[in-house]
Amino acid sequence: MKYNMDKINLILIVVSTLIILVGLFLMVGEPSGATEYNPDIFSTRRITVGPMVSLAGFVLMIVAIMYKKRNK
């Protein structure tokens, strides 16, 4: 059976999925409650680094799906 994607495509898809999960994990933290305020919700890790890592994972996912080997 022939698949449309090669082995390298599947490896890149798995790697990009892991990068997306790491980005989502970086955004996780304690929420602010109704009785107390948590200033950590505005930390650089949660509002800048996490989304950028997830975005990089999504871009890599697009590249992984569209990647095609060059024939010599």
C-alpha positions in Angstrom: 0.0 0.0 0.0 1.4 3.4 -1.0 0.8 6.4 1.3 0.9 10.0 0.3 3.5 10.8 3.0 6.9 9.4 3.5 8.5 8.4 6.8 10.2 11.8 7.2 6.8 13.5 7.0 5.4 11.4 9.8 8.4 12.0 11.9 8.1 15.8 11.4 4.4 15.6 12.2 5.1 13.8 15.5 7.9 16.3 16.4 5.6 19.3 15.6 2.8 17.8 17.7 5.2 17.5 20.6 6.4 21.1 20.1 2.7 22.3 20.2 2.1 20.3 23.4 5.2 21.9 25.0 3.9 25.3 24.1 0.5 24.6 25.6 2.2 23.2 28.7 4.2 26.5 29.0 0.9 28.4 29.1 -0.6 26.4 32.0 -0.6 27.8 35.5 -2.6 28.8 38.5 -5.6 31.0 37.6 -6.8 34.1 39.4 -9.7 33.4 41.6 -12.7 35.4 42.6 -11.2 36.1 46.0 -7.5 36.4 45.2 -5.4 37.9 42.3 -2.5 35.9 40.8 -0.1 38.2 39.0 1.6 35.2 37.4 -1.2 35.1 34.8 0.7 37.9 33.0 4.2 36.3 33.2 6.3 36.3 30.1 6.3 32.5 29.9 2.5 32.3 29.8 1.7 35.2 27.4 4.8 35.3 25.1 7.0 32.2 25.2 4.2 29.6 25.2 2.2 31.0 22.3 5.4 31.5 20.2 6.5 27.9 20.8 3.0 26.7 19.9 3.0 28.9 16.8 6.4 27.4 15.8 4.9 23.9 16.2 2.0 24.8 13.9 4.3 26.3 11.3 6.4 23.1 11.4 3.2 21.1 11.1 2.4 22.9 7.8 6.0 22.3 6.6 5.8 18.6 7.6 2.6 18.0 5.7 3.8 19.8 2.5 7.4 18.5 2.6 8.4 16.4 -0.4 11.6 14.6 -1.1 13.7 15.8 -4.0 14.4 13.2 -6.6 18.0 13.1 -8.0 
